[in-house]
Amino acid sequence: MNEPIGGISQVELLGLIESQITESTPVWIAGSLVENIGNESSDIDIYAVVDDLDTVEEYVTDGGSYKIQMHYYKNRRVDVEFWSQDSVSSLASKLSELKIERAESSFLDALSENEIDFLHRVFNCIVAQGVSTFNDLVGQFDSSKLNQYLFENKRIYIDDSFDDTVGMLNSNNITGAISRSIETLEFSLDLLLYSKGWTNPKSKHRFKIIESVYESDLDVREAYLDFWSVLHNLPVTKGEKKNHVSTVLSISEDIVEKAYRTGGLE
């Protein structure tokens, strides 16, 4: 337990919540710094599972199933998210029972942003204490089910934004079509990353993740270069703008096809 996070030792981080946990409380540290995609101003995220959320002191957010504290320590923000044992079990059941069918969209946004963050971070973290209890906790969750959910959820987003773009183009809303086509392309990049096992849901980290695998992953590298090629060649005339939208959508379709091949979903 010696690896510092953002220049702060794990012992110091545990000290921020020592009055609210026991030695057996599972505590893990997560977020962009742990995943090596953060920066000097990134905060630190700590998770702890306790028996009773009523024991949590001075929280800034009460999400029902969790409470969040905010600390500032050594010029860095530290968010501590407390979950109850019951809430963790409920989320495990929710993920397990989630029906993800390609022909339907009933599962769209079935998981909240906070739930997805929790699930992603339970698989991408540094365990600060309570390793045995943490291993029991993480064993309740199926990482492949999370990945499948993120992939299929994003697929629906792509379909919707693609259709929006075509509708805008056909109605001569060219500016709107350009904006929506770029969004479609960004969603396609997310889909490609999910097809390769990534589960970070934050769009702000999309390009840091891409850059981390740029040299080792040909699919990602080609998609990244295609993305920037259309941004560096912005159109001027109306005719050029229409062609630009068509090009962006074509690139998006190519990336989606790569994602399906990668995930064995053709």
C-alpha positions as CSV (number, residue, x, y, z in Angstrom):
1,M,0.0,0.0,0.0
2,N,2.8,2.4,-0.9
3,E,1.9,3.6,-4.4
4,P,1.0,7.4,-4.1
5,I,-1.8,8.8,-6.1
6,G,-1.4,12.3,-7.4
7,G,1.4,12.8,-4.9
8,I,-0.6,11.6,-2.0
9,S,0.1,8.3,-0.2
10,Q,-2.7,5.8,0.3
11,V,-2.2,6.0,4.0
12,E,-3.0,9.7,3.9
13,L,-6.0,9.1,1.7
14,L,-7.4,6.5,4.1
15,G,-6.8,9.0,6.9
16,L,-9.4,11.3,5.4
17,I,-12.1,8.7,6.2
18,E,-10.6,6.7,9.0
19,S,-13.3,7.7,11.5
20,Q,-16.0,6.2,9.2
21,I,-14.5,2.8,8.3
22,T,-13.1,-0.2,10.0
23,E,-10.0,-2.3,9.1
24,S,-12.2,-4.7,7.1
25,T,-14.0,-2.0,5.1
26,P,-13.3,-2.5,1.4
27,V,-11.8,0.8,0.1
28,W,-10.5,1.4,-3.4
29,I,-9.0,4.3,-5.3
30,A,-10.0,5.0,-8.8
31,G,-10.4,7.7,-11.5
32,S,-8.3,9.2,-14.3
33,L,-5.0,9.3,-12.2
34,V,-5.2,5.6,-11.5
35,E,-5.9,4.9,-15.1
36,N,-3.0,7.1,-16.2
37,I,-5.2,9.4,-18.3
38,G,-5.5,12.3,-15.8
39,N,-3.6,15.5,-15.4
40,E,-2.2,17.8,-12.7
41,S,-5.7,19.1,-11.9
42,S,-7.5,15.8,-11.8
43,D,-9.2,14.8,-8.6
44,I,-8.9,11.5,-6.8
45,D,-11.9,9.2,-6.4
46,I,-12.2,6.9,-3.4
47,Y,-14.9,4.3,-2.9
48,A,-15.8,2.6,0.3
49,V,-18.6,0.1,1.1
50,V,-20.1,0.4,4.6
51,D,-22.9,-1.3,6.5
52,D,-24.9,1.9,7.1
53,L,-24.9,5.1,5.1
54,D,-26.2,7.0,8.1
55,T,-22.7,6.9,9.6
56,V,-21.3,8.9,6.7
57,E,-20.4,12.4,7.9
58,E,-20.7,15.8,6.2
59,Y,-21.6,14.6,2.7
60,V,-22.3,16.9,-0.2
61,T,-24.4,14.5,-2.2
62,D,-27.0,12.0,-1.1
63,G,-27.8,9.7,-4.1
64,G,-30.0,7.4,-2.0
65,S,-27.8,4.3,-2.6
66,Y,-24.6,6.3,-2.0
67,K,-23.3,9.5,-0.4
68,I,-20.4,11.6,-1.5
69,Q,-17.9,13.6,0.5
70,M,-15.6,16.2,-0.9
71,H,-12.2,16.9,0.6
72,Y,-9.3,19.2,-0.4
73,Y,-5.9,17.8,0.6
74,K,-2.5,18.9,-0.6
75,N,-4.1,21.2,-3.2
76,R,-6.0,18.3,-4.7
77,R,-9.7,17.5,-4.6
78,V,-10.6,14.1,-3.2
79,D,-14.1,12.8,-3.7
80,V,-15.1,9.9,-1.4
81,E,-18.1,7.8,-2.5
82,F,-19.7,5.6,0.2
83,W,-22.0,2.8,-0.9
84,S,-24.0,0.5,1.4
85,Q,-23.7,-3.3,1.2
86,D,-27.3,-3.5,0.1
87,S,-26.9,-0.9,-2.6
88,V,-23.9,-2.9,-4.0
89,S,-25.9,-6.1,-4.0
90,S,-28.8,-4.4,-5.7
91,L,-26.6,-3.0,-8.5
92,A,-25.0,-6.5,-9.0
93,S,-28.5,-7.9,-9.4
94,K,-29.6,-5.1,-11.7
95,L,-26.6,-5.7,-14.0
96,S,-27.1,-9.5,-14.0
97,E,-30.8,-9.3,-14.8
98,L,-30.4,-6.6,-17.5
99,K,-31.8,-7.9,-20.8
100,I,-29.7,-6.7,-23.7
101,E,-31.3,-7.5,-27.0
102,R,-30.0,-6.1,-30.3
103,A,-33.4,-5.9,-31.8
104,E,-34.8,-3.8,-28.9
105,S,-33.9,-0.6,-27.1
106,S,-35.6,-1.1,-23.8
107,F,-32.3,-1.3,-22.0
108,L,-31.3,2.2,-23.3
109,D,-29.7,4.2,-20.4
110,A,-31.0,1.5,-17.9
111,L,-27.9,2.2,-15.8
112,S,-27.3,5.7,-14.4
113,E,-24.1,7.6,-15.0
114,N,-23.1,7.0,-11.4
115,E,-23.8,3.3,-11.6
116,I,-21.7,3.0,-14.7
117,D,-18.9,4.9,-13.0
118,F,-19.0,2.6,-10.0
119,L,-19.0,-0.5,-12.2
120,H,-16.1,0.7,-14.3
121,R,-14.1,1.8,-11.3
122,V,-14.5,-1.4,-9.4
123,F,-12.7,-3.1,-12.3
124,N,-10.1,-0.4,-12.7
125,C,-8.7,0.6,-9.4
126,I,-6.1,0.2,-6.6
127,V,-7.4,-1.6,-3.6
128,A,-6.3,0.4,-0.5
129,Q,-7.6,-1.9,2.2
130,G,-9.9,-4.9,2.8
131,V,-8.6,-6.9,-0.2
132,S,-10.4,-10.1,0.7
133,T,-13.7,-8.3,1.2
134,F,-13.2,-6.3,-2.0
135,N,-12.5,-9.5,-4.0
136,D,-15.8,-10.9,-2.7
137,L,-17.5,-7.7,-3.7
138,V,-16.1,-7.5,-7.2
139,G,-17.0,-11.2,-7.7
140,Q,-20.6,-10.2,-7.7
141,F,-20.2,-8.2,-11.0
142,D,-19.8,-9.4,-14.6
143,S,-17.3,-7.2,-16.4
144,S,-18.3,-8.6,-19.8
145,K,-22.0,-7.7,-19.2
146,L,-21.0,-4.1,-18.4
147,N,-19.0,-4.1,-21.7
148,Q,-21.9,-5.5,-23.6
149,Y,-24.2,-2.9,-22.1
150,L,-21.9,0.0,-23.0
151,F,-21.5,-1.3,-26.6
152,E,-25.1,-1.9,-27.3
153,N,-26.2,1.4,-25.6
154,K,-23.7,3.3,-27.7
155,R,-24.9,1.5,-30.9
156,I,-28.4,3.0,-30.3
157,Y,-26.9,6.4,-29.8
158,I,-25.1,6.1,-33.1
159,D,-28.2,4.9,-35.0
160,D,-30.2,7.9,-33.6
161,S,-27.5,10.5,-34.4
162,F,-26.9,9.0,-37.9
163,D,-30.6,9.2,-38.6
164,D,-30.7,12.8,-37.2
165,T,-27.9,13.8,-39.5
166,V,-29.5,12.4,-42.6
167,G,-32.8,14.1,-41.7
168,M,-31.0,17.5,-41.2
169,L,-29.1,17.0,-44.5
170,N,-32.3,16.3,-46.4
171,S,-34.0,19.3,-45.0
172,N,-31.0,21.6,-45.8
173,N,-30.1,22.1,-42.2
174,I,-26.5,21.9,-43.2
175,T,-24.9,23.4,-40.1
176,G,-26.9,21.1,-37.9
177,A,-26.0,18.1,-40.0
178,I,-22.3,18.9,-39.8
179,S,-22.4,19.2,-36.0
180,R,-24.5,16.0,-35.6
181,S,-22.3,14.1,-38.0
182,I,-19.2,14.9,-35.9
183,E,-21.1,13.7,-32.8
184,T,-21.9,10.5,-34.7
185,L,-18.3,10.0,-35.5
186,E,-17.3,10.5,-31.9
187,F,-19.9,7.9,-30.8
188,S,-18.3,5.5,-33.3
189,L,-14.9,6.0,-31.7
190,D,-16.5,5.1,-28.4
191,L,-18.0,2.0,-29.9
192,L,-14.6,0.9,-31.2
193,L,-13.1,1.3,-27.8
194,Y,-15.9,-0.7,-26.2
195,S,-15.4,-3.5,-28.7
196,K,-11.8,-3.8,-27.5
197,G,-12.8,-4.1,-23.9
198,W,-12.6,-0.5,-22.6
199,T,-15.3,0.5,-20.2
200,N,-14.4,4.1,-19.3
201,P,-17.7,6.0,-20.1
202,K,-16.3,9.5,-19.9
203,S,-16.2,11.3,-23.3
204,K,-13.6,13.7,-21.9
205,H,-11.1,10.8,-21.7
206,R,-11.8,9.4,-25.1
207,F,-8.8,10.8,-26.8
208,K,-6.4,10.1,-24.0
209,I,-7.4,6.5,-24.2
210,I,-7.0,6.4,-27.9
211,E,-3.6,8.0,-27.6
212,S,-2.6,5.4,-25.0
213,V,-3.1,2.6,-27.6
214,Y,-2.3,4.6,-30.8
215,E,1.0,2.8,-31.5
216,S,-0.2,-0.7,-30.6
217,D,-3.7,-0.8,-32.2
218,L,-4.0,-0.4,-35.9
219,D,-7.8,-0.1,-35.9
220,V,-7.8,2.7,-33.3
221,R,-4.9,4.5,-35.1
222,E,-6.7,4.5,-38.4
223,A,-10.0,5.7,-36.9
224,Y,-8.1,8.4,-35.0
225,L,-6.4,9.7,-38.1
226,D,-9.7,9.6,-40.1
227,F,-11.4,11.6,-37.4
228,W,-8.8,14.4,-37.5
229,S,-8.6,14.4,-41.2
230,V,-12.2,15.6,-41.4
231,L,-11.7,18.2,-38.7
232,H,-8.7,19.6,-40.5
233,N,-10.5,19.9,-43.8
234,L,-13.6,21.9,-42.9
235,P,-15.8,22.9,-45.8
236,V,-16.7,26.4,-47.0
237,T,-19.4,26.3,-49.7
238,K,-22.8,24.7,-49.3
239,G,-21.9,21.9,-51.7
240,E,-18.7,21.2,-49.9
241,K,-20.5,21.1,-46.6
242,K,-22.9,18.5,-47.9
243,N,-20.1,16.3,-49.2
244,H,-18.3,16.8,-45.9
245,V,-21.3,15.4,-44.0
246,S,-21.5,12.4,-46.3
247,T,-17.8,11.7,-45.8
248,V,-18.0,11.9,-42.1
249,L,-21.0,9.5,-42.0
250,S,-19.1,7.1,-44.3
251,I,-16.1,7.1,-42.0
252,S,-18.4,6.5,-39.1
253,E,-19.9,3.5,-40.8
254,D,-16.4,2.1,-41.4
255,I,-15.5,2.5,-37.8
256,V,-18.7,0.8,-36.7
257,E,-17.9,-2.1,-39.0
258,K,-14.5,-2.4,-37.4
259,A,-16.1,-2.4,-34.0
260,Y,-18.4,-5.2,-34.9
261,R,-15.6,-7.3,-36.4
262,T,-13.5,-6.7,-33.3
263,G,-16.3,-7.8,-31.0
264,G,-17.3,-10.7,-33.1
265,L,-20.6,-9.1,-33.8
266,E,-20.8,-9.1,-37.6
